[in-house]
């Protein structure tokens, strides 16, 4: 029988910091939840709990509407670290 792989349990960094609300204007707080093409990363990669992942997604969507974060970057325009100029 094949054994299951055991991965390190990821913990929600927002729960550890006891964050109650994630503001869309504070880009530094949720920039690690975005990929290099500005897509929202899933919970299994970030380690966020359901409550805080929903808050992060809502904050990113609001920031996109206000033009603080772009929607999606094309494949030709991908940069190594999109938050260097911020």
C-alpha positions as CSV (number, residue, x, y, z in Angstrom):
1,X,0.0,0.0,0.0
2,X,1.2,3.4,-0.9
3,X,1.7,5.8,2.0
4,X,0.2,9.2,2.0
5,X,2.6,12.1,1.7
6,X,2.7,14.3,4.7
7,X,3.0,18.0,4.1
8,X,3.7,20.7,6.6
9,X,0.5,22.2,8.0
10,X,0.2,25.8,7.0
11,X,-1.1,28.3,9.5
12,X,-3.1,31.4,8.8
13,X,-0.9,34.4,9.3
14,X,-3.9,36.6,9.9
15,X,-5.2,34.4,12.7
16,X,-1.8,34.5,14.3
17,X,-1.7,38.3,14.1
18,X,-5.3,38.5,15.3
19,X,-6.5,40.6,12.3
20,X,-10.2,41.5,12.4
21,X,-10.4,43.3,9.1
22,X,-8.3,43.5,5.9
23,X,-8.4,46.9,4.3
24,X,-8.2,47.1,0.6
25,X,-6.0,50.3,0.8
26,X,-3.2,48.4,2.6
27,X,-1.6,46.5,-0.3
28,X,1.3,45.3,1.9
29,X,-1.0,43.2,4.0
30,X,-2.3,41.0,1.1
31,X,0.4,41.2,-1.5
32,X,1.6,37.7,-0.6
33,X,-1.9,36.4,-1.6
34,X,-1.3,37.5,-5.2
35,X,0.7,35.6,-7.9
36,X,3.2,37.2,-10.2
37,X,0.4,37.8,-12.7
38,X,-1.8,39.4,-10.0
39,X,-4.2,36.4,-9.6
40,X,-5.6,35.5,-6.2
41,X,-3.7,32.5,-4.8
42,X,-5.8,29.7,-3.3
43,X,-6.0,28.8,0.3
44,X,-4.0,25.6,0.0
45,X,-1.0,27.6,-1.2
46,X,-1.3,30.6,1.2
47,X,-2.4,28.7,4.3
48,X,-5.2,31.2,5.0
49,X,-8.3,30.1,6.9
50,X,-11.7,30.4,5.1
51,X,-12.7,33.6,7.0
52,X,-9.5,35.5,6.2
53,X,-9.3,34.1,2.6
54,X,-12.7,35.6,2.0
55,X,-11.5,38.9,3.4
56,X,-8.4,38.9,1.3
57,X,-10.4,38.1,-1.9
58,X,-12.8,40.9,-1.2
59,X,-10.0,43.4,-0.4
60,X,-8.2,42.5,-3.7
61,X,-11.4,42.8,-5.7
62,X,-12.1,46.2,-4.2
63,X,-8.5,47.3,-4.8
64,X,-8.9,46.2,-8.5
65,X,-11.9,48.4,-8.9
66,X,-10.1,51.4,-7.4
67,X,-7.1,50.6,-9.7
68,X,-4.6,50.0,-6.9
69,X,-4.0,46.4,-8.2
70,X,-4.3,45.5,-11.9
71,X,-6.7,42.7,-12.9
72,X,-4.4,40.4,-14.9
73,X,-1.0,41.0,-16.5
74,X,-0.4,39.4,-19.9
75,X,2.3,36.7,-20.3
76,X,4.6,39.0,-22.1
77,X,4.5,41.7,-19.4
78,X,5.2,39.4,-16.4
79,X,7.7,41.0,-14.0
80,X,9.8,39.2,-11.3
81,X,8.3,41.1,-8.4
82,X,5.3,43.3,-9.2
83,X,5.3,45.1,-5.9
84,X,8.8,46.6,-6.2
85,X,7.5,49.9,-7.3
86,X,4.9,50.1,-4.5
